[in-house]
Amino acid sequence: MLNLFKVFLLSMMLVLLQGCLAGAVVNVLAETVEAGVEITGAVIGTAVDIVVPNGKDDEEKD
């Protein structure tokens, strides 16, 4: 009887740990996507700043 309880307790712990592991994997993937979006936004923002004049260069040359 005690042995059966230990097996049950161990199986429940494994189920909970699998849930935690899946949550950790999802968290890592979400952070990776977030970092990729931030980098892409920075690159696009820099490209737009280079292509679109904002008038500062004209004022500095005078």
C-alpha positions as CSV (number, residue, x, y, z in Angstrom):
1,M,0.0,0.0,0.0
2,L,2.8,2.4,0.9
3,N,4.7,1.5,-2.3
4,L,1.6,2.3,-4.4
5,F,1.3,5.7,-2.7
6,K,5.0,6.4,-3.5
7,V,4.4,5.5,-7.2
8,F,1.3,7.7,-7.3
9,L,3.1,10.6,-5.6
10,L,6.1,10.3,-8.0
11,S,3.8,10.2,-11.0
12,M,2.0,13.3,-9.8
13,M,5.3,15.1,-9.3
14,L,6.4,14.2,-12.8
15,V,3.2,15.6,-14.3
16,L,3.6,18.8,-12.4
17,L,7.3,19.1,-13.5
18,Q,6.3,18.5,-17.1
19,G,3.9,21.4,-16.8
20,C,6.6,23.6,-15.4
21,L,9.0,22.5,-18.2
22,A,6.4,23.3,-20.8
23,G,5.8,26.7,-19.3
24,A,9.6,27.4,-19.2
25,V,9.9,26.5,-22.9
26,V,7.0,28.7,-23.8
27,N,8.5,31.6,-21.8
28,V,11.9,31.2,-23.5
29,L,10.3,31.2,-26.9
30,A,8.2,34.2,-26.1
31,E,11.3,36.1,-24.9
32,T,13.2,35.1,-28.1
33,V,10.4,36.4,-30.3
34,E,10.2,39.6,-28.3
35,A,13.9,40.2,-28.7
36,G,13.6,39.5,-32.4
37,V,10.8,42.0,-32.7
38,E,12.8,44.6,-30.8
39,I,15.8,44.1,-33.1
40,T,13.7,44.2,-36.2
41,G,12.1,47.4,-35.0
42,A,15.4,49.0,-34.3
43,V,16.8,48.1,-37.7
44,I,13.7,49.4,-39.5
45,G,13.8,52.5,-37.5
46,T,17.4,53.1,-38.3
47,A,16.8,52.5,-42.0
48,V,13.9,54.9,-42.0
49,D,16.0,57.6,-40.3
50,I,18.7,57.1,-43.0
51,V,16.3,57.2,-45.9
52,V,13.9,59.9,-44.8
53,P,15.5,63.3,-44.2
54,N,14.3,65.2,-41.2
55,G,15.7,68.6,-42.0
56,K,18.4,68.6,-39.3
57,D,21.2,68.2,-41.9
58,D,20.0,71.3,-43.8
59,E,20.0,73.4,-40.6
60,E,23.4,72.3,-39.5
61,K,25.0,73.2,-42.9
62,D,24.0,76.8,-42.7
